[in-house]
Amino acid sequence: MSADVVTTGRQFNLDGAARRGSTRLDRRIRSASNRVSLFYRVLIANVTIIALGAIVGTAVSTSLGRDAPQHAILPLIVLIAIIGITLSLIVNIVVLRAAFRPLTSLSRTAQAVRLGDRAARAPVDPAADPEMAQLAIALNATLDELKEDRNRLRDLASQVIRAQEDERRRVSRELHDDTAQILFAQLLKITALKNSEDDQITSIAGNLEESTVHAIEGVRRLALELRPPALDDLGLAEALAELCQRFETQSGCRIRLLLPANRQRLPSDLELVLYRIAQEALTNVTKHAGACAVEVHLRRSGANVTLLIKDDGRGFDRRAFQASDGVGLGLGLFGMEERASLMGGTLKVWSNPNSGTEVLAHIPLAPARDND
């Protein structure tokens, strides 16, 4: 029997056990649905408290009122009323707290999920209240579906990014091996034409030589942007150094690169993600920031890697830029966040108008799949 068949059978057993457990829980809830619901529990408890308070208060008042002097009857009635109200409040608080405990658990679960605890689930207690148990089951089922959808979207995004990188690598290789080589061969022929005795041919050859050199340089630059060879051959540090030098030449702004003393290679996927984040951030600086100085800081501490890109440009209002902002900035930020998320990390952007921008990517070296 193959490993796939064994795994499938094991998964089938697990799913069957989960369905049987869910079925037993549903039967318990349906059997508990014949019990008194939360509304009637609270109503009965309050009526009981009021009735007992009235009966006990009347009996105590009548018993003590017989022997009490006339001037002490009114204070005695007030004292008994205060004691009765206090006891009723205490009993009511205890009863209501017990009755609404499942609702409190649901509220805490929702708050935990809102704060980022995706593993939070509401406790299900059919014996407490069937309606609350059904609500807890519905909430847990919704959270489970969201987890599955999130994992599917993450897998899909990962496949899309992987396909994109494969296509970039292929196009870069073709530009370098085919297009650039053809242009270089043409350049050699054009250079040979410059030795012609015809002045007109020499002039045309000179112009063609200049334009061909520009074309070769453009193809080389495009191939580097698509997939820099240094990233695969030398590692992230050298690729970032080449990237910063290229952007400094293009934009004219000063770029300060700070690298860790430990130049040990990172996992290839992680190096690619960090490189793309730095590339997109520097592209945004060039296109939108109008900065004079940029700092790129790569740090490695323990089991985490952080990449900081900070500029002194004009900044922007983060709330005003979305993925469809029309200028590409929102889409670029979304792409950086998605790449960091796929590696189990986070990406934060701080910016305000006229105060520069900071992009911080924080990624663990061994990210775990979202199985919460």
C-alpha positions in Angstrom: 0.0 0.0 0.0 1.4 3.4 -0.9 2.1 6.2 1.5 -0.6 8.3 -0.2 -3.2 5.6 0.5 -2.1 5.2 4.1 -2.2 9.0 4.6 -5.6 9.2 3.0 -7.0 6.4 5.1 -5.6 8.0 8.2 -7.1 11.3 7.3 -10.5 9.5 6.6 -10.3 8.0 10.1 -9.6 11.3 11.6 -12.4 13.0 9.7 -14.8 10.2 10.6 -13.9 10.5 14.3 -14.4 14.2 14.2 -17.8 13.8 12.5 -18.8 11.2 15.1 -17.7 13.5 17.9 -19.6 16.4 16.4 -22.7 14.2 16.0 -22.6 13.1 19.6 -22.3 16.8 20.6 -25.2 17.7 18.5 -27.3 15.0 20.0 -26.4 16.2 23.5 -27.4 19.7 22.5 -30.7 18.5 21.0 -31.5 16.6 24.2 -30.6 19.6 26.2 -32.9 21.8 24.1 -35.9 20.5 26.0 -34.5 22.2 29.1 -35.3 25.7 30.2 -33.7 28.4 28.0 -31.7 31.3 29.3 -34.5 33.7 29.2 -36.9 31.6 31.3 -34.1 30.7 33.7 -33.5 34.4 34.5 -37.2 35.0 34.7 -37.9 32.1 37.0 -34.9 33.1 39.2 -36.1 36.7 39.5 -39.6 35.7 40.3 -38.4 33.2 42.9 -36.2 35.9 44.5 -39.0 38.4 44.6 -41.5 35.8 46.0 -39.1 34.6 48.7 -38.2 38.2 49.6 -41.8 39.1 49.9 -42.7 36.0 52.0 -39.7 36.2 54.2 -39.8 39.9 54.6 -43.5 39.8 55.5 -43.0 37.0 58.0 -40.0 38.7 59.7 -41.8 42.1 59.8 -44.9 40.5 61.3 -42.9 38.5 63.8 -40.8 41.4 65.0 -43.5 44.0 64.7 -45.7 42.4 67.4 -43.1 43.0 70.2 -41.6 46.2 68.9 -42.7 49.6 70.3 -44.7 51.9 68.1 -41.8 54.4 67.4 -39.5 51.6 66.3 -41.7 50.0 63.7 -40.8 52.3 60.8 -37.0 52.0 61.3 -37.5 48.3 61.6 -39.4 48.1 58.3 -36.7 50.2 56.6 -33.9 48.0 58.0 -35.7 44.8 56.9 -36.2 46.3 53.5 -32.5 47.2 53.1 -31.5 43.7 54.2 -34.0 42.2 51.8 -32.9 44.3 48.9 -29.2 43.6 49.6 -29.8 39.8 49.8 -31.9 39.9 46.6 -29.1 41.8 44.8 -26.5 39.3 46.0 -28.6 36.3 45.0 -29.5 38.0 41.6 -25.9 38.7 40.8 -24.8 35.2 41.5 -27.7 33.7 39.5 -27.2 36.1 36.5 -23.4 35.6 36.5 -23.9 31.9 36.3 -26.6 32.2 33.7 -24.6 34.6 31.4 -21.2 32.8 31.8 -21.5 31.2 28.3 -22.2 34.6 26.8 -19.1 36.0 28.6 -17.0 33.2 27.1 -18.3 34.0 23.7 -17.4 37.6 24.2 -13.9 36.7 25.3 -13.4 34.5 22.3 -14.5 37.2 19.9 -12.2 39.7 21.6 -9.2 37.2 21.4 -9.8 36.7 17.7 -10.0 40.4 17.1 -6.7 40.8 18.8 -5.1 38.2 16.6 -5.4 34.9 18.5 -6.7 32.8 15.6 -6.6 29.7 17.7 -9.2 30.9 20.1 -12.4 28.9 20.2 -15.5 29.2 22.3 -16.1 26.5 24.9 -19.2 24.4 24.2 -21.2 23.3 27.3 -24.6 21.8 26.3 -25.6 21.4 29.9 -25.3 25.1 30.5 -27.7 26.4 27.9 -28.6 24.9 24.5 -29.0 28.2 22.7 -25.6 29.4 23.9 -24.1 26.0 22.9 -25.6 26.4 19.4 -24.1 29.9 19.2 -20.7 28.7 20.3 -20.8 25.9 17.7 -21.7 28.3 15.0 -18.9 30.7 16.0 -16.3 27.9 16.1 -17.5 26.6 12.8 -17.2 30.0 11.2 -13.6 30.4 12.7 -12.7 27.0 11.3 -13.9 27.9 7.9 -12.0 31.2 8.0 -8.9 29.3 8.9 -9.4 26.9 6.0 -10.1 29.7 3.6 -7.0 31.6 4.9 -4.8 28.6 4.3 -6.2 28.1 0.8 -5.6 31.7 0.0 -2.1 31.5 1.4 -1.4 28.4 -0.7 -2.8 30.1 -3.8 -0.8 33.3 -3.2 2.3 31.2 -2.7 1.7 29.3 -6.0 1.1 32.6 -7.8 4.3 34.2 -6.4 6.3 31.1 -7.1 5.0 31.0 -10.7 5.8 34.7 -11.0 9.4 34.2 -9.8 9.9 31.2 -12.1 8.7 33.4 -15.0 11.0 36.2 -14.0 13.9 33.8 -13.8 13.1 32.4 -17.3 12.7 35.9 -18.9 15.9 37.1 -17.2 17.8 34.2 -18.5 16.5 34.7 -22.0 17.3 38.4 -21.9 20.8 37.7 -20.7 21.6 34.7 -22.9 19.7 35.5 -26.1 18.7 39.1 -26.4 21.8 40.6 -24.9 24.0 38.3 -27.0 22.3 39.2 -30.2 22.6 42.9 -29.5 26.3 42.4 -28.6 26.8 40.6 -31.9 25.1 43.5 -33.8 27.3 45.9 -31.9 30.4 44.2 -33.2 29.1 44.4 -36.7 28.2 48.1 -36.3 31.6 48.8 -34.9 33.2 47.2 -37.9 31.1 49.5 -40.2 32.7 52.5 -38.5 35.9 51.7 -40.3 34.2 52.3 -43.7 35.6 55.0 -45.9 32.2 56.4 -46.5 31.6 59.2 -44.1 27.8 58.8 -44.2 28.0 55.1 -43.3 30.5 55.9 -40.5 28.1 58.5 -39.1 25.1 56.1 -39.2 27.2 53.4 -37.7 28.2 55.7 -34.9 24.6 56.5 -34.1 23.6 52.8 -34.3 26.5 51.9 -32.0 25.4 54.4 -29.4 21.8 53.3 -29.5 22.8 49.6 -29.4 25.0 50.2 -26.3 22.0 51.9 -24.6 19.8 48.9 -25.6 22.3 46.4 -24.2 22.5 48.4 -21.0 18.7 48.5 -20.7 18.4 44.8 -21.3 21.1 44.1 -18.7 19.3 46.4 -16.2 16.0 44.7 -16.9 17.5 41.3 -16.4 19.0 42.3 -13.1 15.6 43.7 -11.9 13.8 40.5 -12.9 16.2 38.1 -11.2 19.7 39.2 -10.0 22.3 36.5 -10.4 24.0 37.6 -7.2 20.9 36.6 -5.2 21.3 32.9 -6.3 25.1 32.8 -6.5 26.3 35.0 -3.6 23.4 35.5 -1.3 21.1 38.3 0.1 23.9 40.6 1.4 25.7 40.9 -1.9 22.3 41.2 -3.8 21.2 44.0 -1.5 24.5 45.8 -2.0 24.1 45.6 -5.8 20.5 46.7 -5.5 21.3 49.8 -3.4 24.2 50.8 -5.7 21.9 50.6 -8.7 19.1 52.6 -7.1 21.6 55.1 -5.8 22.9 55.7 -9.4 19.4 55.9 -10.8 17.8 58.1 -8.1 20.7 60.2 -7.0 19.8 59.9 -3.3 22.3 58.5 -0.8 21.6 54.9 0.3 23.3 53.6 3.4 23.4 49.9 3.7 23.9 48.2 7.1 24.5 44.4 7.0 25.0 41.9 9.9 28.5 40.7 10.7 27.3 37.2 10.2 27.0 36.7 6.4 25.7 33.1 6.7 23.2 32.3 3.9 19.5 32.3 4.7 16.9 29.9 3.2 16.5 30.8 -0.5 12.8 31.5 -0.1 13.5 33.9 2.7 16.3 35.7 0.9 14.0 36.1 -2.1 11.2 37.6 0.0 13.5 40.0 1.8 15.1 41.1 -1.5 11.7 41.7 -3.2 10.6 43.7 -0.2 13.7 45.9 -0.3 13.3 46.2 -4.1 9.7 47.3 -3.9 10.4 49.7 -1.0 13.3 51.4 -2.9 11.1 51.6 -6.0 8.5 53.4 -4.0 11.2 55.7 -2.7 12.3 56.5 -6.2 8.8 57.0 -7.6 7.0 58.7 -4.8 9.1 59.8 -1.8 11.5 62.4 -3.4 14.0 61.4 -0.7 17.6 62.6 -0.3 18.8 59.8 2.0 17.7 56.2 2.5 18.8 53.7 5.1 18.6 49.9 4.5 19.3 47.9 7.6 19.3 44.1 7.6 19.5 42.5 11.1 19.6 38.9 12.2 18.9 38.2 15.9 18.3 34.7 17.2 15.6 33.0 15.2 14.4 36.2 13.5 15.4 38.4 10.6 14.4 42.1 10.2 14.7 44.4 7.3 14.3 48.1 7.8 14.0 50.6 4.9 13.9 54.2 6.1 13.8 57.4 4.0 13.6 61.2 4.6 11.1 61.8 1.8 7.7 63.5 1.7 5.9 60.6 3.3 2.2 59.8 2.8 -1.1 59.1 4.6 -1.3 55.3 4.7 -5.1 55.5 5.0 -5.3 57.3 1.6 -3.6 54.6 -0.3 -5.3 51.3 -1.2 -4.4 48.5 -3.5 -6.4 50.3 -6.3 -5.0 53.8 -5.6 -4.1 54.2 -9.3 -0.4 55.1 -8.7 0.9 51.7 -7.7 1.9 52.5 -4.1 -1.0 50.8 -2.4 -0.5 47.7 -4.6 3.2 47.6 -3.8 2.5 47.8 0.0 0.0 45.0 -0.3 2.5 42.9 -2.2 5.2 43.4 0.4 2.7 42.6 3.2 1.6 39.4 1.4 5.2 38.2 0.8 6.0 38.7 4.5 2.8 37.0 5.6 3.6 34.0 3.4 6.8 33.5 5.3 5.0 33.7 8.6 6.2 37.2 9.3 4.8 40.7 9.5 5.4 44.0 7.7 4.7 47.4 9.2 4.7 50.8 7.6 5.0 54.1 9.4 4.6 57.3 7.5 3.1 60.7 7.8 3.1 63.6 5.3 6.5 65.4 5.3 8.0 63.1 7.9 9.5 60.2 5.8 8.6 56.6 5.7 9.7 53.5 7.5 9.1 49.9 6.3 9.9 47.1 8.7 9.7 43.5 7.8 10.0 41.0 10.6 10.2 37.3 9.6 11.1 34.2 11.6 13.8 31.9 10.3 11.5 28.8 10.7 7.9 30.0 10.0 5.2 27.5 10.9 2.1 26.9 8.8 -1.0 28.5 10.0 -2.7 25.6 11.7 -4.5 27.6 14.3 
